[in-house]
Amino acid sequence: MRAIWRGSRPMDAAHILQKLRGGAPLYEAEIYWFANGLAEGTVTDAQAGAFAMGVCTRGLGAEGRVHLTAAMVQSGETLRWDLPGPVLDKHSTGGVGDPVSLALAPALAACGAYVPMVSGRGLGHTGGTLDKLEAIPGLTTQLSVERLQAQVEEIGCAIVAANARLAPADARLYAVRDVTGTVDSLDLICASILSKKLAEGVEALVLDVKTGSGAILPDADAARRLAHALVETAQGAGCMTTALMTDMSQPAVPAAGNALEVIEVMKLLTGGAGASPRLRTLVEVLGGEALALGGMAADAQDGAQRIGRVLDNGDAAERFGQMVAAQGGPADFPEHWRDRLPAAPVVVELRAEAPGVVAGIDTRVLGDVVLDLGGGRRVETDMVNPAVGLSDLVSIGDAISSDQPLVRIHADDADDAEAAAAKVYGALSFSDRAVTPPTLIGERIG
């Protein structure tokens, strides 16, 4: 049964936090009160952090999770659309070297869908879509609601930060999760993802739920529970949703770091040499699911083929360029992206000490290395260096020769590069036998 608050005691943050700490279930009204307090600023940062920690350690349960999601949506506005095509979106639970959203949003738009993608910044060891996009000089992800709607109507896509008018309660909680060690809370992940997406007014949503060493939830069973929770909550709110379990035991592209991942996206969009086959597969499969959910394809396979065509004929690259220009970036970015992105002053190759086969990658360590280099945030106020990170990383199953480059490290100075090299080498394991790469696309839920 739904818990209804009938007490006469006025609600306040301290009382709610005390209940949460003691493991008592929160009433729906208490959750709504706290979400409104987050949005209005009457709940302090310290109380927000305590709430995040309480939810992480005690949990809200399925019903409380639904209430928190709905409360976050209702803490702000919900977009309304009147467009000639479906409003679709995709969200990843996060990983290392995962720039899929940057390629997928314009690809969906090129197919005739509309994508108002509200994204986030890096959380812990995982990269953030906004940080990657803002590696493009001049580009802003801070758009007003009116500008977001106008851009989506004109171009078909936008990738933006959460606006203060859209799920503002989530913006407060999202900021504290990174610095309070509560990134991996199932309840907070679920409420955060869905509150933003439901506030966008999307008709259909595809979820990329990562599992493996680089994921927020590396355990497959925990990731599967999250996928089911996300799908059930979103569908209960009237949004057609499916989730795909995808592998994050190695980066989705052979790079990690903001500008370096944009390079991988541009290789795919512009047909450049060395485009990542894993990135293309993820964009096609996730895009195919979204188009099928939105009624723009007969099924997911048909949708994937449509995505493949706009990648190959340049339509997706054109939409990406239009989006970049509309958000303040260079007008000629698709043609001159190699000259427009920032580059680190020091680039060092890490070479193999002996021949063998790459047997495994501790992908979380790679994410931590990017943080150490300055490519992410350890505290909310940290400045992000968009140029640093890793590129040209070997993949699981690759046969390597002695002295072959394993990765290129992009750093501010030689000392940072040397420290990163030692950690990266320790994150790689090798075998003298053939190794089968992990399956990229796993179970479909929903």
C-alpha positions in Angstrom: 0.0 0.0 0.0 1.1 3.6 -0.6 2.4 5.3 2.5 0.3 8.4 3.2 1.6 10.9 5.7 -1.1 11.7 8.2 1.0 13.2 11.0 0.5 16.7 12.5 4.2 17.3 13.0 5.5 19.9 10.5 8.0 18.3 8.1 11.6 19.3 8.2 14.9 17.9 6.7 16.3 16.8 10.0 13.3 14.6 10.8 13.3 13.1 7.4 17.0 12.4 7.6 16.6 10.8 11.0 13.9 8.5 9.7 16.1 7.6 6.7 19.1 6.9 8.8 17.1 4.6 11.1 15.8 2.6 8.1 12.1 3.7 8.5 10.2 4.0 5.1 9.6 7.6 4.0 6.1 8.7 3.3 5.3 9.9 -0.2 4.7 13.4 1.1 8.1 13.5 2.9 9.9 12.6 -0.3 8.0 15.3 -2.2 8.8 17.8 0.5 12.5 17.0 0.4 12.6 17.2 -3.4 10.9 20.6 -3.3 13.3 21.7 -0.7 16.2 20.7 -2.9 14.7 22.7 -5.8 13.9 25.8 -3.7 17.1 25.8 -1.8 15.6 25.4 1.6 17.5 22.1 1.9 21.2 22.7 2.5 24.0 21.1 0.7 24.9 19.2 3.9 21.4 17.9 4.1 21.4 17.0 0.5 24.6 15.0 1.0 23.1 13.3 4.1 20.0 12.4 2.1 22.2 10.9 -0.7 24.2 8.9 1.8 21.0 7.7 3.6 19.4 6.5 0.3 22.7 4.8 -0.7 23.0 2.9 2.6 19.4 2.3 3.5 17.6 2.4 0.2 14.1 3.6 -0.6 12.5 0.5 -1.9 10.6 0.2 -5.2 7.8 2.4 -4.2 10.0 5.1 -2.7 12.1 5.1 -5.9 9.0 5.8 -7.9 8.0 8.6 -5.6 11.5 10.2 -5.7 11.5 10.1 -9.5 8.1 11.7 -9.7 8.9 14.2 -7.1 12.1 15.3 -9.0 10.1 15.6 -12.2 7.4 17.7 -10.5 10.1 19.9 -8.8 10.3 21.8 -12.1 8.7 22.0 -15.6 7.9 19.3 -18.1 8.5 20.1 -21.8 5.6 19.9 -24.2 6.1 19.2 -27.9 4.1 19.6 -31.1 6.4 18.1 -33.7 6.0 16.1 -37.0 8.2 13.2 -35.6 8.6 11.4 -32.3 10.6 12.8 -29.4 13.2 10.2 -28.5 16.2 9.9 -26.2 18.9 7.5 -25.0 20.7 7.4 -21.7 23.8 5.4 -20.6 24.4 4.5 -16.9 28.0 5.6 -17.5 31.4 4.2 -18.2 34.8 5.0 -19.4 35.4 6.0 -23.0 31.7 6.0 -23.8 30.9 8.9 -26.2 27.9 7.2 -27.8 25.4 10.0 -27.1 27.5 12.5 -29.1 27.0 10.4 -32.3 23.6 9.0 -31.6 21.7 12.2 -31.0 22.5 13.7 -34.5 22.0 10.2 -36.1 18.5 10.0 -34.7 17.8 13.6 -35.8 19.0 12.7 -39.3 16.5 9.9 -39.4 13.6 12.4 -38.6 13.4 12.0 -34.8 13.7 14.9 -32.3 16.2 14.5 -29.5 16.2 17.0 -26.5 19.1 15.2 -24.7 19.5 16.5 -21.2 22.9 15.0 -20.0 25.2 15.1 -17.1 28.8 15.7 -16.3 31.4 13.2 -15.1 30.6 11.1 -12.0 33.5 9.5 -10.2 35.6 7.5 -12.6 33.0 7.8 -15.4 33.1 10.5 -18.1 30.3 13.0 -18.7 28.7 13.7 -22.0 28.6 17.5 -21.3 32.3 17.6 -20.5 33.1 15.8 -23.7 30.9 18.1 -25.8 32.4 21.2 -24.1 35.8 20.1 -25.2 34.8 21.8 -28.5 35.9 25.4 -28.2 33.1 28.0 -27.6 30.4 25.4 -27.3 28.0 25.8 -24.4 25.6 23.3 -23.0 23.8 25.8 -20.8 20.7 26.6 -22.8 17.4 28.1 -21.7 14.3 26.0 -22.0 13.1 28.3 -24.8 16.4 28.0 -26.7 16.5 24.2 -26.2 13.0 23.9 -27.7 13.7 26.1 -30.6 17.0 24.3 -31.4 15.3 20.9 -31.3 12.5 22.1 -33.5 14.9 23.5 -36.1 17.9 21.1 -36.1 16.3 18.0 -34.5 18.7 17.6 -31.6 20.4 19.3 -28.7 22.7 18.0 -25.9 22.4 20.2 -22.9 22.9 20.5 -19.2 19.9 20.2 -16.8 18.2 23.5 -16.8 17.1 25.0 -13.4 13.6 24.7 -14.7 13.8 21.0 -15.5 14.1 18.6 -12.6 16.0 21.1 -10.4 15.9 18.7 -7.5 18.0 16.2 -9.4 20.5 18.9 -10.3 21.2 19.4 -6.6 21.5 15.7 -5.8 23.5 15.0 -8.9 26.1 17.5 -7.8 26.6 16.0 -4.4 26.7 12.3 -5.5 30.1 12.7 -7.1 31.7 14.1 -3.9 29.9 11.9 -1.3 30.7 8.5 -2.6 27.0 7.8 -3.5 27.4 7.5 -7.3 26.5 3.8 -7.4 23.1 3.9 -5.5 20.5 2.1 -7.5 17.7 4.4 -6.2 19.6 7.6 -6.9 20.7 6.4 -10.4 17.2 5.5 -11.3 15.6 8.7 -10.0 18.3 10.9 -11.6 18.1 9.4 -15.0 14.4 9.2 -15.3 13.5 12.6 -13.8 15.6 14.3 -16.5 14.2 12.2 -19.3 10.6 12.4 -18.2 10.9 16.2 -17.8 12.1 16.3 -21.4 8.7 15.1 -22.5 10.1 12.2 -24.4 7.8 9.6 -26.0 10.3 6.7 -26.0 13.6 6.0 -24.3 16.3 3.5 -24.8 18.7 2.8 -21.9 22.3 1.6 -22.2 23.0 -0.2 -18.9 26.7 -0.8 -18.6 28.3 -3.7 -16.7 31.9 -4.7 -16.3 35.0 -3.1 -14.6 34.4 0.4 -16.0 30.7 0.7 -15.2 29.2 2.4 -12.2 27.6 -0.9 -11.4 30.3 -3.5 -12.5 28.4 -6.5 -11.1 26.1 -7.9 -13.8 23.3 -8.8 -11.4 23.3 -5.3 -9.9 23.2 -3.8 -13.3 20.4 -6.0 -14.4 18.4 -5.0 -11.3 18.9 -1.4 -12.2 17.8 -2.0 -15.8 14.6 -3.7 -14.6 14.0 -0.8 -12.1 14.5 1.8 -14.8 12.2 0.1 -17.3 9.4 -0.5 -14.9 9.5 3.0 -13.5 9.6 4.7 -16.9 6.9 2.5 -18.4 4.8 3.1 -15.3 5.1 6.8 -16.1 3.9 6.3 -19.6 7.2 6.4 -21.5 7.9 3.5 -23.8 11.3 2.2 -22.7 13.7 -0.6 -23.3 17.1 -1.3 -21.8 20.1 -3.0 -23.3 22.9 -4.5 -21.2 26.2 -3.6 -22.8 29.8 -4.4 -21.9 32.1 -2.0 -20.1 34.9 -4.4 -19.3 36.9 -2.2 -21.7 36.2 1.3 -23.1 33.6 1.7 -25.8 36.2 3.4 -27.9 40.0 3.1 -27.7 40.3 6.4 -25.8 39.3 8.0 -22.5 39.3 11.8 -22.0 37.1 14.5 -23.3 38.6 15.8 -26.5 40.1 12.4 -27.3 36.6 10.8 -27.3 35.3 13.6 -29.5 38.0 12.6 -32.0 36.6 9.1 -32.0 33.1 10.4 -32.6 34.3 12.5 -35.5 36.1 9.5 -37.1 32.8 7.7 -37.1 30.7 10.6 -38.3 33.0 11.7 -41.1 34.1 8.2 -42.3 37.6 8.7 -41.2 40.2 5.9 -41.0 40.3 4.0 -37.7 36.7 4.6 -36.7 35.9 2.4 -33.7 33.7 -0.7 -34.7 32.4 -0.9 -31.1 31.2 2.7 -31.2 29.5 2.1 -34.5 27.8 -1.0 -33.2 26.5 0.7 -30.1 25.2 3.7 -32.1 23.4 1.5 -34.6 21.9 -0.9 -32.1 20.8 1.7 -29.6 19.5 4.0 -32.3 17.7 1.1 -33.9 15.9 0.4 -30.7 14.9 4.0 -30.3 13.6 4.3 -33.8 11.5 1.1 -33.4 10.1 2.4 -30.1 9.2 5.7 -31.8 7.4 4.0 -34.7 10.0 5.1 -37.2 11.3 1.6 -38.0 9.6 -1.8 -38.5 11.8 -3.3 -35.8 15.2 -2.7 -34.1 17.1 -4.3 -37.0 15.4 -2.0 -39.5 16.2 0.9 -37.3 19.8 0.0 -37.0 20.1 -0.1 -40.8 18.6 3.4 -41.0 21.1 4.6 -38.5 23.9 3.0 -40.5 22.8 4.8 -43.6 22.9 8.3 -42.1 26.3 7.6 -40.6 27.6 6.6 -44.1 26.0 9.3 -46.2 27.1 12.2 -44.0 23.7 13.2 -42.8 24.5 12.5 -39.1 27.8 14.5 -39.4 25.8 17.4 -40.9 23.4 17.4 -38.0 26.2 17.2 -35.5 27.8 20.3 -37.2 24.6 22.2 -37.0 24.2 21.3 -33.4 27.7 22.4 -32.5 27.3 25.7 -34.4 23.9 26.4 -32.8 25.5 25.9 -29.3 28.3 28.3 -29.9 31.0 26.0 -31.4 32.9 26.4 -34.6 30.6 26.6 -37.7 33.1 24.5 -39.7 33.7 21.8 -37.1 32.8 18.7 -39.2 35.3 19.8 -41.8 38.1 21.0 -39.6 37.6 19.2 -36.3 41.3 18.1 -36.2 42.4 21.7 -36.0 39.7 22.8 -33.6 40.1 20.5 -30.6 42.6 21.2 -27.8 45.7 19.1 -27.6 47.9 18.2 -24.6 51.5 19.4 -24.6 53.0 16.0 -23.7 52.1 12.7 -25.5 53.9 9.6 -24.4 53.6 6.0 -25.8 53.4 3.1 -23.3 55.0 0.1 -25.0 54.6 -3.6 -24.3 57.5 -5.3 -22.5 56.9 -8.7 -24.1 54.7 -10.3 -26.8 51.3 -11.7 -25.8 47.6 -11.2 -26.0 45.6 -8.6 -24.1 43.6 -10.7 -21.7 41.8 -8.1 -19.6 41.6 -4.4 -18.8 40.7 -2.9 -15.4 38.7 -0.1 -17.0 37.9 1.6 -13.7 41.6 2.2 -13.3 41.7 3.9 -16.7 38.9 6.2 -15.6 40.9 7.0 -12.4 44.0 7.7 -14.5 42.0 10.3 -16.5 41.0 11.9 -13.2 44.6 12.0 -12.1 45.6 13.7 -15.3 43.0 16.4 -14.8 40.3 15.2 -17.2 37.6 14.9 -14.6 36.5 16.1 -11.1 37.3 14.8 -7.7 35.3 17.6 -6.1 32.6 19.7 -7.7 34.7 22.8 -8.1 37.5 21.1 -10.0 38.3 22.5 -13.4 38.4 19.9 -16.2 41.3 19.8 -18.7 39.6 18.7 -21.9 42.9 17.8 -23.7 44.3 15.1 -21.4 43.6 11.4 -21.3 44.4 8.2 -23.2 44.2 7.3 -26.9 45.0 4.4 -29.2 44.4 1.9 -26.4 44.6 -1.8 -27.2 41.5 -4.0 -27.0 40.9 -7.3 -25.2 41.9 -10.1 -27.6 44.6 -8.0 -29.4 47.8 -9.9 -30.2 50.7 -7.6 -29.4 54.4 -7.8 -30.2 57.3 -6.8 -28.0 57.7 -3.0 -27.8 54.4 -2.4 -29.5 52.5 0.7 -28.3 49.7 -0.2 -25.9 48.3 3.3 -25.4 49.2 6.9 -25.9 49.1 9.1 -22.8 48.2 12.8 -23.2 49.3 14.9 -20.2 50.2 18.3 -19.0 53.8 17.3 -18.1 56.2 14.4 -18.2 55.7 13.6 -14.5 52.0 13.2 -14.9 52.5 11.0 -18.0 55.0 8.8 -16.2 52.7 8.2 -13.2 49.8 7.5 -15.6 51.9 5.0 -17.6 52.6 2.9 -14.5 48.9 2.8 -13.5 47.8 1.9 -17.0 50.3 -0.9 -17.4 49.1 -2.3 -14.1 45.5 -2.2 -15.4 46.3 -4.5 -18.3 46.7 -8.2 -18.1 48.2 -10.5 -20.7 48.1 -14.1 -21.8 50.2 -16.3 -24.0 47.0 -17.8 -25.6 44.2 -16.5 -27.8 41.5 -14.5 -25.9 37.9 -14.1 -27.0 36.8 -10.5 -26.6 33.7 -9.9 -24.4 30.3 -9.7 -26.0 29.4 -6.1 -26.5 25.6 -6.2 -26.6 23.9 -8.4 -24.1 20.4 -8.9 -22.7 17.4 -6.7 -23.8 15.0 -5.8 -21.1 11.6 -4.3 -21.7 
